[in-house]
Amino acid sequence: MDKKGWLDFLGISVHNPHTEVILDIIFHSVIVALIAALLYFVINKWLSLLIWKIMGKTKRSWHDIIYKQRFFNKLSYLIPPLAAYIILENIPWAKVYILQRLVDIWMVVVSMIIFSNLLSTINNIYESYPIAKNRPIRVFIQVLKTFIYTVVVIIVISIMVNKSPEHLIVGLGAFAAVLLLIFKDSILGFVAGVQLLANKMIRIGDWIVMPSNNANGVVLEINLYTVKVQNWDMTISTIPTYQLVSQSFINWRGMQESNGRRIERYVSIDISTVHFLSPEEIEGFRSSVYLKEYIEKMLSTLENMNKNKGTILDERKLTNLGIFREYMEFWLEANPDINNDMTHMVRQLQPTAVGIPIQIYCFSLKQEWIAYEKVQSDIFDHILAVVPHFNLKIFQYPAEMFVPGENTKVS
């Protein structure tokens, strides 16, 4: 039944030519919409089920990713505009180009949605492999999406005004400065993303510290515009990608890959407790497994050095502080939690008003935070407990003291 037959069937008579044109448009639009909707329902329902049934037999991990992205469902979005396009091509109507333009825009937008979904699916599948941690492609995917969206906008406008996209692009040249301003973050983010990835400056899973952005934690995501960092207090810091290139930050990846995490802490020794060792003290330290060989070697050396020396001022002698430093060197070497293949030493820093700083510089084999802190604490627990055996004291302010110029006792 044609349009006139339907109007007669509905008891509608049309005498105004303008009304007839409007009804003609409505009639053809309804037919196209009904056929397109029917095809979409059939294909989306049955074709998708058939594809998932076939793919389900292979048990691939990336099948779940495709399913979650609903790629084949979105692929079926293209069926209605294609059907509408074919139907309109066979309608002998002078004004059919109006509907054809709408269908063309429909096809372009749907194609953009499908292609964008395809890129997201590819990225998610890629991220399921270990290589994605070192070589993420999310930034490039987002740049490609931005380019596609820009092209789609130009094509849609060209269809609406019935002009070639080339004419629009030429016209946009006059607005180049405005476009650069609009896409400034995208351009900066893209360039920064390429530099970050090409120079391996940052990866997903890296521990970075960037005080200017209050970031101190693990990189979760690297995007075109931002890098997300989960801080150790479980908050999330968002850093503009280009700031990681233009500003400084610390990446702890080198530590994580080096099989050692640095310990660099000191205790202050009370200067008044430093003295030469007496013969009795030397004999006492000889009983130590760590110090016995060292003391015997040093006594032999000092005996030769001190020949023909007139007074104690001219002689070189062992001190309790020096013996303590050597003891801690041997103790660290014997500690199974310390990496002896990396630099380790016990050194004396410049004396200060609060004593002589004795610094422990070494690398813990345990890098995980809690285990690392335990290793560090065990070392200094031992130092605090063993220092009195060398007749030394850790410097600390008195628990009770008088404030100069006042009679008030502070505790």
C-alpha angles and dihedrals in degrees: 000000000000128000094272090051091053092049091050089047090053091045094243120143120193123201101156111084092210091054089049091054091051092048089047091056092047092048095052093041092054092049092049092046093049095049092045092049092049093050091047092052094048096045096040092049104040105023093050091050091050093050093048090048091054093044093046091067093063097055095212118169093226091057088076090053092052089048093051091048089050089220098163091046090056090045088062089060087079094062099074096052090044090052091046091050093052093047093049091051088064098046112103096214126131095218096044090111089075091063091039091059091051090049091048090054089046091054093047093050093045091048089052091051092049094047092046090051090048091054091049090049092050090050093049092048090048091049090056089069124078093239090069090072091064099028110033117180099191092106092054091046091053092048090051091049091051090051091049092050090051092050091048092053090052092048093048092050091047090052092049094050093035093235132131115262087235091066091051093049091051089050092049089060088079089058095048092118091052091048091050089053092048094048096037094115092046093051094045091044093050094049091045092047092053091049093047093050098038093050093039089233094149139010137182107275095029119135108231134177121205111165094186089066097033089245121150114149148057125328109243103175140007113205137171093262106020146023116218118215124188107214123216090255087059094251120130123237118198115206124188106244095231091056090066087063100037096043134045126257137166121245114196094195091106090058092048091051096043098068092237141080118204124247112197113166136129142203123212117235120210104250093214091065096059113105145143115279118255120223089254092054091048091053090049093053091048088072090066115100089215096049106034098086093040094051094048090050093047094047090054091048094046092048090060093043095050097052114125091010111143105205141013088260090067097044128088114228140177117262129205090236093052091048089049091054092050091047091054090048091056092041092054092048089054093047109105091207093062123086104231092187089071130062113292128168146142108229138180116233128202112297115252138187089274098053139274112320112224107194127205109211116181144113126257118221088215110077101172108106101241094043091045093053090049092054091048093047092048090055094052094040086059092046093052091049098044100043094082090058087066090051089248130128132213109238116243136152114262116266087232125032143153119248109234113254093017135086093213116113114224120206 
